[in-house]
Amino acid sequence: MQSSDSTPFEAALPDGRRMTLSLPPLDAPWAAGGVDGLRPVRATHEGRGDEPHELPPVPDLRALNLAVLGLGA
């Protein structure tokens, strides 16, 4: 089974840039239709979204760490 489509798939991005995609001849069954099976898909999200929450403060455990180290002596 050979890819039969030699024409590239072209799309325009929202910012005006153009994108071209083409598939080389392959023996793979998924590529039999070439780029005919491809279609543009609208973006579902734009931008970064909300900032994540800050991490909770780490408690100061220096005294506990020193006490645990002292147990091994």
C-alpha positions as CSV (number, residue, x, y, z in Angstrom):
1,M,0.0,0.0,0.0
2,Q,1.6,3.2,-1.1
3,S,0.8,6.8,-0.2
4,S,-1.0,8.2,-3.2
5,D,-1.2,11.9,-2.4
6,S,1.8,14.0,-3.3
7,T,0.1,17.4,-2.7
8,P,1.0,19.1,0.5
9,F,-1.5,20.2,3.2
10,E,-1.4,24.0,3.7
11,A,-2.9,26.0,6.5
12,A,-2.6,29.6,7.7
13,L,-1.9,30.3,11.3
14,P,-3.8,33.1,13.2
15,D,-0.7,35.3,13.2
16,G,-0.5,35.1,9.4
17,R,2.3,32.5,9.1
18,R,1.7,29.6,6.7
19,M,2.3,26.0,7.5
20,T,2.8,23.2,5.0
21,L,2.9,19.5,5.6
22,S,3.5,16.7,3.2
23,L,4.1,13.0,3.6
24,P,6.7,11.0,1.7
25,P,5.7,7.8,-0.1
26,L,5.4,5.1,2.6
27,D,4.4,1.5,2.9
28,A,2.5,2.2,6.1
29,P,-1.3,1.6,6.1
30,W,-2.0,4.7,8.1
31,A,-0.4,6.9,5.3
32,A,-2.3,5.3,2.4
33,G,-4.5,8.4,2.1
34,G,-1.6,10.9,2.3
35,V,-2.6,14.2,3.7
36,D,-6.2,13.9,2.5
37,G,-7.1,12.6,6.0
38,L,-5.7,15.7,7.7
39,R,-7.8,18.7,8.6
40,P,-7.2,21.9,10.5
41,V,-8.3,21.9,14.1
42,R,-9.1,25.1,16.0
43,A,-7.1,25.9,19.1
44,T,-8.9,25.0,22.3
45,H,-6.9,27.3,24.5
46,E,-5.0,30.5,24.0
47,G,-2.6,32.2,26.3
48,R,-1.2,30.9,29.6
49,G,-4.3,30.8,31.8
50,D,-4.3,31.4,35.5
51,E,-1.1,31.3,37.5
52,P,-0.7,28.3,39.8
53,H,-1.1,28.6,43.5
54,E,2.0,29.3,45.6
55,L,3.5,26.4,47.5
56,P,2.8,26.4,51.2
57,P,5.7,27.6,53.3
58,V,8.1,24.9,54.5
59,P,8.3,24.7,58.3
60,D,11.7,25.4,59.9
61,L,12.9,22.0,61.1
62,R,16.6,22.8,61.8
63,A,16.3,22.1,65.5
64,L,14.6,18.8,64.8
65,N,17.3,17.9,62.2
66,L,20.0,18.6,64.7
67,A,18.3,16.5,67.4
68,V,18.0,13.5,65.0
69,L,21.6,13.8,64.0
70,G,22.6,13.8,67.7
71,L,20.8,10.5,68.2
72,G,23.2,8.7,66.0
73,A,26.3,9.8,67.9
